C-alpha cells in the first residue's frame, strides 16, 4: 500500500461511524499524524466518545500546532474531568511563540478552569507580552487563578511585577501569600527586607516559615533582630528555618541557640547545631560535643560537621 493510500485510509478511519475504528486510528497517529488534516483532529474533540476525545487531545499535543489551543481551551470549559485534565496538560506542551497569544486570550475566559490552565501553560514562556493579562489575573476572584497568575508573574522576574507581587503578600489565601513571599524575596529591592519581616508576623505559620527562609539571603541588623525574635515562634517549623537562616548569616547569637540543643525534635536540634557551628565561636565546642551522643544519628552527624567547621581557619 502506498504512503498516500495509507494516509487516506487513516483519515477515513478517523471519520468512521465505528467508534472502535476511530480509537484504533488515533492510537496509530504516533507515526502518521503529519499526514492527517488538522481539522479532522479538531473535529474529534467533539466526538460523542470520551476515549476518542482524549486520544484526539493527545494527538493534537503531538502535532503542536498552536491553532489548536482555542479548541483545547473550550474543551476544558465544558468537559468531563479526565478529558479536561488531558487538555490542560496538552496546553503545557505547546512551546512555540505563537502559542502565547491564544493562551493570553484564555486568561480572560469566563471559566475558572480555563483561566487556570492558560496561566499554567504561560509560565515557562516568560513572555512580557502576557504581563498586562497577568496583572489582571492576579486580582481574580478565584484563589486558584490568583495563585497561577502569581507563579507566572514570578517566572517573569521583571521589576514591573514587584508591586503586584508585594500586594499578594496580603492576599486572603495562605497559598497565595506563601508564593508571594518567595517571589518578592527574589528582588534585591529596598522594601524587600521590610516585606519579609512583615511576613514573619503573618497569621499562618507556613507563610512565616517561608519568610524565615527568605531572610537568610539578606544580611542586616533588622534581619538578625527579626530572625532571633522568630526563635520564639509557636511552630517548630518556623523556629527551625530561623535557626538555619541565622546560621547562613553567621549571626553569633550563641545564647539564643543553646536552648534548642535540648529541643524534643531532632530537626530543631540539628538546626541549632548548624547555627552554633556557623558562629565560629570556640565556646560552642562543648555543647556541640555533647550532641555527638544525641540519640538521633542525624543530630550526631550535624554536630560532627559543625565541630569540623570550627576547626577550619
C-alpha positions as CSV (number, residue, x, y, z in Angstrom):
1,X,0.0,0.0,0.0
2,X,1.4,3.5,-0.9
3,X,2.0,6.2,1.7
4,X,-0.8,8.2,0.1
5,X,-3.3,5.3,0.3
6,X,-2.2,4.6,3.9
7,X,-2.8,8.2,4.9
8,X,-6.2,8.3,3.2
9,X,-7.2,5.1,5.0
10,X,-6.1,6.5,8.3
11,X,-8.1,9.7,7.8
12,X,-11.1,7.7,6.6
13,X,-11.0,5.6,9.7
14,X,-10.9,8.7,11.9
15,X,-14.1,9.7,10.2
16,X,-15.7,6.3,10.6
17,X,-19.0,5.8,12.3
18,X,-17.4,2.9,14.1
19,X,-16.1,4.1,17.4
20,X,-13.6,1.3,17.7
21,X,-12.2,2.2,14.3
22,X,-11.7,5.8,15.4
23,X,-10.0,4.8,18.6
24,X,-7.6,2.4,16.8
25,X,-6.8,5.0,14.1
26,X,-5.9,7.6,16.8
27,X,-3.6,5.2,18.5
28,X,-1.7,4.8,15.2
29,X,-1.1,8.5,14.8
30,X,2.2,8.5,16.6
31,X,4.0,7.7,13.4
32,X,1.4,9.1,10.9
33,X,-0.1,12.2,12.5
34,X,1.6,14.6,10.0
35,X,-0.5,13.1,7.2
36,X,-3.8,13.8,8.9
37,X,-5.5,17.1,8.3
38,X,-5.7,19.3,11.5
39,X,-9.4,19.9,11.0
40,X,-10.0,16.2,11.3
41,X,-8.4,16.0,14.7
42,X,-10.1,19.2,15.9
43,X,-13.4,17.7,14.8
44,X,-12.8,14.7,17.0
45,X,-12.7,16.9,20.1
46,X,-16.5,17.0,19.8
47,X,-16.7,13.2,19.3
48,X,-19.5,11.5,21.4
49,X,-16.9,9.0,22.7
50,X,-14.8,10.3,25.6
51,X,-11.9,8.0,24.8
52,X,-11.8,9.4,21.3
53,X,-11.8,12.9,22.6
54,X,-8.9,12.2,25.0
55,X,-6.9,10.5,22.2
56,X,-7.6,13.4,19.9
57,X,-6.2,15.7,22.6
58,X,-3.0,13.7,22.8
59,X,-2.7,13.7,19.0
60,X,-3.0,17.5,18.9
61,X,-0.4,17.7,21.6
62,X,1.9,15.7,19.4
63,X,1.2,17.9,16.4
64,X,2.0,21.0,18.4
65,X,0.1,23.4,16.1
66,X,-0.9,26.4,18.2
67,X,-4.0,27.0,16.2
68,X,-5.5,24.1,18.2
69,X,-5.2,26.0,21.5
70,X,-8.6,27.8,21.4
71,X,-10.4,24.4,20.8
72,X,-8.5,22.8,23.7
73,X,-9.4,25.7,26.0
74,X,-13.1,25.3,25.2
75,X,-12.8,21.6,25.8
76,X,-11.6,22.4,29.3
77,X,-14.6,24.7,29.9
78,X,-17.3,22.0,29.5
79,X,-15.6,18.6,29.5
80,X,-15.6,15.8,32.0
81,X,-12.7,15.9,34.3
82,X,-10.3,13.3,32.8
83,X,-10.6,14.7,29.3
84,X,-10.3,18.3,30.6
85,X,-7.2,17.4,32.6
86,X,-5.7,15.9,29.4
87,X,-6.4,19.1,27.5
88,X,-4.9,21.2,30.3
89,X,-1.8,19.0,30.3
90,X,-1.6,19.2,26.5
91,X,-1.6,23.0,26.6
92,X,1.7,23.0,28.6
93,X,3.4,21.1,25.8
94,X,2.9,24.0,23.2
95,X,6.3,25.7,23.3
96,X,6.4,27.9,20.2
97,X,6.0,31.7,20.4
98,X,2.7,31.6,18.5
99,X,1.1,29.8,21.5
100,X,1.4,32.9,23.7
101,X,-1.4,34.9,22.1
102,X,-4.2,32.3,22.3
103,X,-3.1,31.5,25.9
104,X,-3.4,35.1,26.8
105,X,-7.0,35.1,25.4
106,X,-7.6,32.0,27.6
107,X,-6.5,34.0,30.7
108,X,-9.6,36.2,30.2
109,X,-12.0,33.3,29.8
110,X,-15.2,33.2,31.9
111,X,-14.4,29.7,33.1
112,X,-12.1,29.3,36.1
113,X,-10.6,26.0,34.9
114,X,-9.7,27.6,31.5
115,X,-8.1,30.6,33.1
116,X,-6.1,28.4,35.4
117,X,-4.9,26.1,32.6
118,X,-4.0,29.0,30.4
119,X,-2.0,30.7,33.2
120,X,-0.2,27.4,34.0
121,X,0.8,27.0,30.3
122,X,2.1,30.6,30.2
123,X,4.6,30.1,33.0
124,X,7.5,28.7,31.0
125,X,7.2,31.2,28.2
126,X,8.3,34.1,30.5
127,X,6.7,36.4,27.9
128,X,6.4,40.1,28.8
129,X,3.6,40.1,26.2
130,X,1.5,38.3,28.8
131,X,2.2,40.9,31.6
132,X,-1.0,43.0,31.3
133,X,-3.2,39.9,31.4
134,X,-1.2,38.5,34.4
135,X,-1.6,41.8,36.3
136,X,-5.4,41.5,35.9
137,X,-5.4,37.8,36.7
138,X,-3.5,38.2,40.0
139,X,-6.6,40.1,41.2
140,X,-9.1,37.4,40.1
141,X,-11.9,36.4,42.4
142,X,-10.7,32.8,42.3
143,X,-7.8,32.0,44.7
144,X,-6.7,29.2,42.3
145,X,-6.4,31.7,39.4
146,X,-4.6,34.2,41.6
147,X,-2.1,31.5,42.6
148,X,-1.4,30.6,39.0
149,X,-1.1,34.2,37.9
150,X,1.3,34.9,40.7
151,X,3.5,32.0,39.7
152,X,3.5,33.2,36.1
153,X,4.4,36.7,37.2
154,X,7.2,35.4,39.4
155,X,8.6,33.5,36.4
156,X,9.0,36.8,34.5
157,X,11.4,38.0,37.2
158,X,10.7,41.5,35.9
159,X,10.8,44.7,38.1
160,X,7.5,45.7,36.7
161,X,5.8,42.8,38.5
162,X,7.1,43.8,42.0
163,X,4.1,46.0,43.0
164,X,1.6,43.2,42.2
165,X,3.8,40.6,44.0
166,X,4.0,42.8,47.1
167,X,0.2,43.3,47.1
168,X,-0.2,39.5,47.1
169,X,1.6,39.3,50.4
170,X,-1.7,40.5,51.9
171,X,-3.9,38.0,49.9
172,X,-6.7,36.3,51.9
173,X,-5.4,32.9,50.8
174,X,-2.4,31.3,52.5
175,X,-1.1,29.6,49.4
176,X,-1.0,32.9,47.5
177,X,0.8,34.6,50.4
178,X,3.4,31.8,50.5
179,X,4.2,32.1,46.9
180,X,4.3,35.9,47.1
181,X,7.0,35.7,49.8
182,X,9.3,33.7,47.6
183,X,8.6,35.8,44.6
184,X,9.2,39.1,46.4
185,X,12.3,37.8,48.1
186,X,13.9,37.3,44.6
187,X,14.2,41.1,44.2
188,X,17.0,43.0,45.9
189,X,14.7,46.0,46.5
190,X,14.9,48.5,49.3
191,X,11.5,47.2,50.5
192,X,12.3,43.5,50.5
193,X,13.6,43.1,54.0
194,X,10.7,45.0,55.4
195,X,8.3,42.9,53.4
196,X,9.9,39.7,54.7
197,X,9.9,40.9,58.3
198,X,6.2,41.7,58.0
199,X,5.6,38.2,56.5
200,X,7.4,36.8,59.5
201,X,4.5,38.1,61.6
202,X,1.8,36.5,59.3
203,X,-1.1,34.7,61.0
204,X,-0.2,31.5,59.2
205,X,2.9,29.6,60.2
206,X,3.6,28.4,56.6
207,X,4.0,32.0,55.5
208,X,6.2,32.8,58.5
209,X,8.4,29.7,57.6
210,X,8.8,31.0,54.0
211,X,9.7,34.4,55.3
212,X,12.3,32.9,57.7
213,X,13.9,31.0,54.8
214,X,13.9,34.1,52.6
215,X,15.6,36.3,55.2
216,X,18.6,34.0,55.2
217,X,19.6,35.8,51.9
218,X,19.5,39.3,53.4
219,X,22.2,40.2,56.0
220,X,21.2,43.2,58.0
221,X,20.7,44.2,61.6
222,X,17.0,44.2,61.0
223,X,17.1,40.7,59.7
224,X,19.1,39.4,62.7
225,X,16.6,41.0,65.1
226,X,13.6,39.6,63.3
227,X,15.0,36.1,63.0
228,X,16.1,36.0,66.6
229,X,12.6,37.0,67.6
230,X,11.3,34.2,65.4
231,X,13.0,31.7,67.6
232,X,10.1,32.3,70.0
233,X,7.6,31.3,67.3
234,X,4.9,28.8,68.4
235,X,5.7,26.5,65.5
236,X,8.8,24.4,65.4
237,X,8.9,24.6,61.6
238,X,9.4,28.4,61.8
239,X,12.0,28.0,64.6
240,X,14.0,25.5,62.6
241,X,14.2,27.8,59.5
242,X,15.0,30.8,61.6
243,X,17.9,28.9,63.1
244,X,19.2,27.8,59.7
245,X,18.9,31.3,58.3
246,X,20.8,32.7,61.3
247,X,23.4,30.1,60.6
248,X,23.7,31.1,57.0
249,X,24.1,34.7,58.0
250,X,26.7,33.6,60.7
251,X,25.0,35.6,63.4
252,X,26.9,34.9,66.7
253,X,23.8,34.7,68.9
254,X,25.2,31.7,70.8
255,X,23.0,32.2,73.9
256,X,19.8,32.2,71.7
257,X,20.8,28.9,70.0
258,X,21.9,26.8,73.0
259,X,18.4,26.2,74.4
260,X,17.5,24.4,71.2
261,X,20.2,21.8,71.6
262,X,17.8,20.1,74.0
263,X,14.6,20.5,71.9
264,X,12.3,17.5,71.7
265,X,12.6,17.4,67.9
266,X,15.7,16.2,66.2
267,X,15.1,18.6,63.3
268,X,15.4,21.6,65.6
269,X,18.4,20.2,67.4
270,X,20.1,19.7,64.0
271,X,19.3,23.3,63.1
272,X,20.7,24.5,66.4
273,X,23.9,22.6,65.8
274,X,24.3,24.1,62.4
275,X,23.7,27.6,63.7
276,X,26.2,27.1,66.5
277,X,28.9,25.8,64.2
278,X,28.4,28.8,61.9
279,X,29.3,31.2,64.7
280,X,32.9,30.2,64.6
281,X,33.0,30.7,68.4
282,X,35.2,28.2,70.3
283,X,32.8,28.5,73.2
284,X,30.2,26.3,71.4
285,X,32.6,23.3,71.2
286,X,31.4,21.8,74.4
287,X,27.6,21.8,73.6
288,X,28.4,20.5,70.2
289,X,30.5,17.7,71.6
290,X,27.5,16.8,73.9
291,X,25.4,16.4,70.8
292,X,27.7,13.7,69.5
293,X,25.9,11.5,72.0
294,X,22.4,12.5,70.8
295,X,20.0,9.6,70.3
296,X,19.4,10.8,66.8
297,X,22.1,9.9,64.2
298,X,21.2,13.0,62.1
299,X,21.9,15.2,65.1
300,X,25.2,13.4,65.7
301,X,26.3,13.9,62.1
302,X,25.3,17.6,62.1
303,X,27.2,18.2,65.3
304,X,30.3,16.5,63.9
305,X,30.2,18.7,60.8
306,X,29.7,21.8,63.0
307,X,32.7,20.8,65.0
308,X,34.8,20.3,61.9
309,X,33.8,23.8,60.7
310,X,35.1,25.2,64.0
311,X,38.5,23.7,63.3
312,X,38.7,25.3,59.9
313,X,40.6,28.6,59.6
